[in-house]
Amino acid sequence: MMGRLVLAALSAVAVIGVTAAIADDDDDSSLTKRLMKDITEGKVKVEGDHAAVQELILKRNIPIPYSYVETLMRAPNAFGPGPACVVCHSSNDPAKSYRGLDLSTCDGIKAGSMEEPKHALFEAGKDPKKAILGRRLRNNRMPLGVQFNVPTDSKPIIAIRDWIKDGAKNDDNFKKNILKLFNTDNTFGEDTPACSQCHMSNQEPPSFHELNLTTYEGIMLGADSVAKGVDNATKVIIPGDPGASGVFQHLVEDRMPPGIAPTEDRDHPNTQILFQWVKQGAQCK
């Protein structure tokens, strides 16, 4: 449905653009006329929801109104199969709403969770991809396929947390207790492979994100060291800070809506639009 509506809008814009262009060939100050010019010059290629959103909205930095964001929070399946966000997050009272998170108002969205420890979902004006908002809409819990109702305070997860908190040292604790957690089946959930089954070297393929969890050096090097270069590799362990460490985040944070399949698109068009609203300053109007 969304794809048909967006593409229909594109067609309508193109028709209007043709008419406008005929009326004033030299005036390309409006979005409509600039879009039509790009279409006639072959600069716009639209196939499906993603491309339409990219070309019509993101590329041209169309201001995202809060009214659209409000609709997303109240609509089932807005970011993938699942209930509307406000079903679980509609109050800053932790007794009524998970984490005391109110997604039913603009102020509530910007305030974030009120239950201790309080957390903002994003910083207005900045890309929220790696903020809590971005992680919860895009990142799958690991090992891939672990359900949201599997506890996140198991002994192995606590051991990882404490190791990071204590500085992520290459000491006897790491060698005897921590490293094997990444290399043993069923460590973080029943019927799940060892982390190293998917992350065993810094080459992709075969290792996803060029992440090697079989050695201390590989773990501390991080992900995408070939694609980005060693100096720019994405660090998955931040010594002293489990909450900022990608490995720990993936072990304890569930993708929303709860229960969404890991095969669902991580870059849903509505997710892109929501992120654009944040990057534009998260205006409440």
Summary of the structure (lengths in Angstrom):
residues: 285
radius of gyration: 22.3
end to end distance: 26.2
largest distance: 76.9
contacts: 810
relative contact order: 0.14
helix: 46%
strand: 3%
